[in-house]
Each structure stands twice: as C-alpha cells, then as structure tokens.
Amino acid sequence: MTVFWRAAMLCLLCLATAPASAADYPTKPVRLLVGFAAGGPSDIVARIMTQWLSEHFGQQFIVENRGGPGGNLAAAATVTAPADGYTLLYVAPNNAISASLYKKLSYDFLRDTVPVASLMQFPNMLVVANAMPVKNVQEFIDYCKANPGKISYASSGNGTSVHMSAELFKAMTKCDMVHVPYRGSAIAFPDIISNKVQLIFENLPTALEQARGGNVRAIGVTTPQRWPGLPDIPAIAETVPGFESVGFYGVAAPKGTPPEIVETLNKAINLALKDPKLAARLAEVGGLPKPMSPAEFGQLVASETEKWRKVVEFAKVSVD
C-alpha cells in the first residue's frame, strides 16, 4: 500500500470515529439524570420535557432516575460524564442546598457544571394540622412563640427544600420549632393529619392535594406574591416581609460541554416552554414555566446557592 493510500485510509478512519459536530446534535439518545425516585414532581416534569424534546429532535431523550442523598448521586454522575451533551442533569433546589449542607462532596456544582436552561418554578405551601388553633400565618407565629419548642415540623428529609423552607421561616420569625425528618412527605402526612407533627412546608402539588381533600389547612405559599390560580392563599411574605422559598428547576451539563450544544438545547427548551400544551401539563403539577438564557439560569443557581448557604449556617445543619 502506498504512502498516499495509507494516509487516505487514516483520514477516513478518523472521520468515521470523530464525534458528530454540534450542528448534527443529537445523533444518539440523550440521558437526563434525575436525583429522585420515579413518580414525584421532579420526575414527572422531567418526563414531560424529555417527551417533547424527543419529538422535537427526532432522537430519544431518556429520564434516568439516580435517587440518593440530596440528589447528589445524579449530580456526581453528571460531572464525571463525558462533556458531549449526551448526559444532562435535572437541576432542582437540592443542588443549591447541598453545596453547603454536605461538607464532603466529591464535586463543586457551580464549578463542575454549565447551566443549560431553566424549566419552571413552583413554591412550597405551609400547611398545618386541622387541630392547630390557627387560621393564618400571623396566628401561627403567635402560637409558636407562645409555645416555644412544643411545635414540630415535618420534612421529606434533611436538606430538602421542604426542610430548608422551614429553617428559613425559623430564622426570619424567631419561631422555636423542632424538625422531624421523614423519608418522603407521603410518610409524613399521616402524622400531620393526626397532629403528631403540626406542620410541613410541602411542595405545592402534594400540599394542595391534601388541603383540598380537607386533611390539612393551607395558610401560606412561599412565593413573594400569591401564586397564580390560588388567589385565596396568602403569600407568607405578606406577614413576613422578604420571605421567599421558590423551587427552581432546570437543566445543566458537565463542564466543558460545547457552547453550541448548550445553545441548541436552550433554544429547544425555551421553545417547549412556549408550547401551550406543555405549559398546561406543567400547571397540572403546580409549575410555572420560566424560560431563561444559560447565563440567566446560571446566575439564579449561584444566587440560590449563596442564599441557602446562609440558612444552613444559621440552622447549623450538616448531614455528613
């Protein structure tokens, strides 16, 4: 074989094995890692979005559940994956909280990922046992201060947005409440309904279902203003100025992912969020579409990380 043909064959081999360009993306299935079990709000939203993206790109986008402490297993798997756009992470408040809550993480979320797109926001809702003699947030605060250390609040686990929303409330109101963590809010609600535990700052979809069923009393949402579609439920901020604990959700990728791929995904996701059918499906789980540029979403995650660092320090919480 001549030198020319050897060189030609080498060039052909390189072309055959080279990764597809960003313009061709995606050319194979894309994984979206979700740090929670199947069936919860995060998993439902992830599947709604991956179905839309699969149809849009004509290539499979697959949800892969990697449940584990604080969603950290999914994040760790993402930051060590090839930065080629084929492994993505479903970002949730736990990613901002874990940065300070866990002292021995194997990764730095802000350093080791790149923001891709925002998906939606939804709040938590403060619900109390029907046996509690309070009808609104101010009455609740007064009752707590009259009974220091006697009020217990449930959470779906240490470091969740449910837990940290309560800690933020404690910090801002000086209420003395006892934390009772559960392995998921579904397990907690029977104890709240029976008044063994008095309250929870639960994710909106579950809290609203329990309140509408008459099992608990809803007295406030954690957004700065009243949540669309729930005009009768006051914002906690109406009583506690500045209180805000809004769940943010989006997509990130491993550091080094080509900017062209990030931009392609961002444009597609923002287009999806404008789809009335998809927006209606998000509304069913209490979500409000929140399209952003990658830079805007990155700024949001960074500001939330700093906000929750202060709350973690105040609460002196660590799970390592």
C-alpha positions in Angstrom: 0.0 0.0 0.0 1.5 3.4 -1.0 2.1 6.2 1.5 -0.8 8.1 -0.2 -3.3 5.3 0.3 -2.2 4.8 3.9 -2.7 8.5 4.6 -6.1 8.4 2.9 -7.2 5.4 4.9 -6.1 7.1 8.1 -8.1 10.2 7.3 -11.2 8.1 6.6 -10.8 6.2 9.9 -10.5 9.5 11.8 -13.7 10.8 10.2 -15.5 7.6 11.0 -14.6 7.8 14.7 -14.8 11.5 15.2 -17.7 12.8 17.3 -20.6 14.4 15.4 -20.5 18.2 15.2 -22.7 20.4 17.3 -24.7 21.1 14.1 -25.7 17.4 13.9 -26.6 17.1 17.6 -28.1 14.8 18.8 -27.1 11.7 16.9 -27.8 9.2 19.7 -30.0 9.0 22.8 -29.5 11.7 25.5 -29.8 10.9 29.2 -31.4 13.3 31.7 -30.3 12.2 35.2 -32.9 12.9 37.9 -31.8 12.7 41.5 -35.1 11.5 42.8 -37.3 8.4 42.6 -39.8 8.0 39.8 -43.3 9.4 40.3 -42.5 12.6 42.2 -43.0 16.1 40.8 -39.4 16.4 39.5 -39.6 13.0 37.8 -43.0 14.0 36.2 -41.7 17.3 34.9 -38.5 15.6 33.6 -40.6 13.1 31.6 -42.9 15.8 30.2 -39.8 17.7 28.9 -38.0 14.6 27.6 -41.0 13.5 25.6 -41.2 16.9 24.0 -37.5 17.0 23.2 -37.6 13.5 21.8 -40.4 14.5 19.4 -38.6 17.8 18.5 -35.2 16.4 17.8 -36.3 13.0 16.4 -33.9 11.4 18.9 -34.6 9.8 22.3 -34.2 11.8 25.5 -34.4 9.4 28.3 -35.0 10.0 32.0 -32.6 8.1 34.3 -33.5 8.1 38.0 -30.5 8.2 40.3 -32.1 8.6 43.7 -29.8 9.2 46.6 -28.9 11.6 49.4 -29.8 15.1 48.4 -29.8 14.2 44.7 -26.0 14.0 44.9 -25.7 10.7 43.1 -27.2 12.1 40.0 -25.0 15.3 40.2 -21.8 13.3 40.8 -22.6 11.0 37.8 -23.2 14.1 35.6 -19.9 15.9 36.5 -17.9 12.8 35.7 -19.7 12.0 32.4 -18.2 13.0 29.0 -18.9 16.7 28.2 -20.5 15.9 24.9 -24.2 16.8 25.5 -25.4 13.3 25.9 -25.6 13.3 29.7 -27.6 16.1 31.3 -28.8 16.8 34.8 -32.2 17.8 36.1 -31.4 20.7 38.4 -33.5 21.4 41.5 -33.2 23.3 44.8 -31.3 20.4 46.3 -28.3 21.2 44.1 -28.0 24.7 45.6 -28.7 23.5 49.2 -26.2 20.5 49.0 -23.3 22.9 48.2 -23.2 23.9 51.9 -25.2 21.2 53.6 -22.7 18.4 52.6 -19.1 19.2 53.6 -17.5 16.2 51.8 -19.0 16.3 48.3 -16.7 14.9 45.6 -17.6 17.8 43.3 -18.4 21.6 43.3 -21.7 22.0 41.5 -21.1 25.6 40.3 -17.5 24.8 39.1 -18.2 21.4 37.6 -21.4 22.0 35.6 -22.6 24.5 33.0 -26.1 25.9 33.0 -28.3 24.9 30.1 -31.8 26.1 30.6 -34.5 26.9 33.2 -37.6 24.9 33.1 -40.1 26.1 35.7 -40.6 27.3 39.2 -43.1 26.3 41.9 -43.4 27.1 45.6 -43.9 25.2 48.7 -47.0 25.6 50.8 -47.3 25.9 54.6 -50.0 23.5 55.7 -50.9 22.8 59.4 -52.8 20.1 61.2 -56.5 20.8 61.3 -56.2 20.5 65.1 -53.9 23.5 65.2 -55.8 26.6 66.6 -54.5 28.9 63.8 -56.1 30.2 60.6 -53.3 32.3 59.2 -49.6 32.9 59.3 -49.7 35.6 62.0 -51.8 33.4 64.3 -49.3 30.6 63.6 -46.3 32.7 64.5 -48.1 33.9 67.7 -48.9 30.4 68.7 -45.3 29.2 68.1 -43.9 32.0 70.3 -46.4 31.2 73.0 -45.4 27.5 72.8 -41.6 27.5 72.2 -40.1 24.1 71.4 -43.5 22.4 71.5 -44.3 22.7 67.8 -42.8 20.1 65.4 -42.5 20.4 61.7 -42.1 17.5 59.2 -39.9 17.4 56.2 -39.3 15.0 53.4 -35.7 14.6 54.5 -32.6 16.6 55.7 -31.6 19.3 53.2 -34.7 19.2 51.0 -36.4 22.4 50.1 -39.2 21.3 52.4 -36.7 21.3 55.3 -34.9 24.4 54.4 -38.1 26.4 53.8 -38.9 25.8 57.5 -35.4 26.7 58.6 -35.7 30.0 56.7 -39.0 30.7 58.3 -37.5 30.0 61.7 -34.6 32.3 61.0 -36.9 35.2 59.9 -39.6 34.8 62.6 -37.5 33.5 65.6 -40.0 30.7 66.0 -38.7 27.8 68.0 -39.8 24.6 66.2 -38.5 21.0 66.2 -37.5 19.3 63.0 -38.9 15.8 62.3 -37.4 14.4 59.1 -39.2 11.6 57.2 -38.1 9.5 54.2 -40.5 11.4 52.0 -43.6 13.6 52.6 -46.0 10.8 51.8 -44.9 9.1 55.0 -45.1 12.4 57.0 -48.7 13.3 56.2 -50.5 10.7 58.3 -48.6 12.1 61.4 -49.6 15.7 60.4 -53.2 14.7 59.9 -53.3 13.1 63.3 -51.4 16.2 64.8 -48.4 14.1 66.0 -46.5 16.7 63.9 -48.0 20.0 63.4 -46.9 21.3 60.0 -44.9 21.0 56.8 -43.7 23.4 54.1 -44.6 20.9 51.4 -44.2 21.1 47.6 -47.3 22.7 46.2 -48.8 19.7 44.3 -48.9 17.4 47.3 -49.8 20.1 49.8 -52.6 21.4 47.6 -54.0 17.9 47.2 -54.0 17.3 50.9 -55.5 20.7 51.7 -58.3 20.3 49.0 -59.1 16.9 50.5 -59.7 18.5 53.9 -56.8 16.6 55.5 -54.8 19.7 56.5 -55.2 23.5 56.5 -53.2 25.6 53.9 -52.2 29.0 55.3 -49.5 30.3 53.1 -47.3 29.9 50.0 -43.6 30.6 49.9 -43.6 32.9 46.8 -43.2 36.7 47.2 -46.7 37.1 45.9 -49.8 34.9 45.8 -49.4 32.0 43.4 -51.4 32.2 40.1 -54.5 30.2 40.4 -54.6 30.3 44.2 -55.7 33.8 45.0 -57.2 32.8 48.3 -54.0 31.5 49.8 -51.8 34.4 51.1 -48.1 34.6 50.5 -46.2 34.2 53.7 -44.3 37.3 52.7 -47.5 39.3 53.3 -46.8 38.6 57.0 -43.1 38.0 57.0 -41.7 40.6 54.5 -38.9 39.3 52.4 -39.7 35.6 52.9 -39.2 33.6 49.7 -38.5 30.0 49.0 -39.3 29.2 45.4 -38.3 25.9 43.9 -36.3 26.4 40.7 -35.9 23.6 38.1 -33.8 23.4 35.0 -31.1 21.5 33.2 -27.3 21.5 33.5 -24.5 19.7 31.7 -20.9 18.7 32.6 -18.3 21.5 32.4 -16.7 21.6 29.0 -19.9 20.8 27.1 -19.6 22.7 23.7 -21.4 26.1 23.8 -23.1 25.3 20.5 -24.8 22.2 22.1 -25.8 24.2 25.2 -27.3 26.9 22.9 -29.1 24.2 20.8 -30.7 22.7 24.0 -31.5 26.1 25.5 -33.4 27.2 22.3 -35.3 23.9 22.2 -36.3 24.0 25.9 -37.4 27.7 25.7 -39.5 26.8 22.6 -41.0 23.9 24.6 -42.0 26.2 27.4 -44.0 28.3 25.0 -46.0 25.3 23.9 -49.5 25.8 25.4 -50.0 22.0 25.8 -46.7 21.6 27.6 -47.3 24.6 29.8 -50.7 23.2 30.7 -49.1 19.9 31.8 -46.6 21.8 34.0 -49.5 23.7 35.5 -51.1 20.4 36.5 -48.2 19.7 38.8 -48.2 23.3 40.1 -45.4 24.6 37.9 -45.0 27.9 36.2 -42.8 27.9 33.0 -39.7 30.1 33.4 -37.6 30.3 30.3 -34.1 31.8 30.7 -30.8 32.0 28.8 -28.0 29.8 30.1 -26.3 32.8 31.7 -29.5 33.9 33.5 -30.1 30.4 34.8 -26.5 30.2 36.0 -27.0 33.5 37.9 -30.1 32.1 39.5 -28.4 28.9 40.7 -25.5 30.9 42.0 -27.7 33.3 44.0 -29.8 30.4 45.4 -26.6 28.6 46.4 -25.5 31.7 48.4 -28.9 32.2 49.9 -29.2 28.6 51.2 -25.6 28.7 52.5 -26.7 31.5 54.9 -29.7 29.4 56.0 -27.6 26.3 56.5 -25.1 28.2 58.6 -27.9 29.8 60.7 -29.6 26.4 61.3 -26.2 24.7 62.0 -27.3 21.8 59.8 -24.9 19.2 58.3 -25.6 15.7 57.2 -22.0 14.5 56.7 
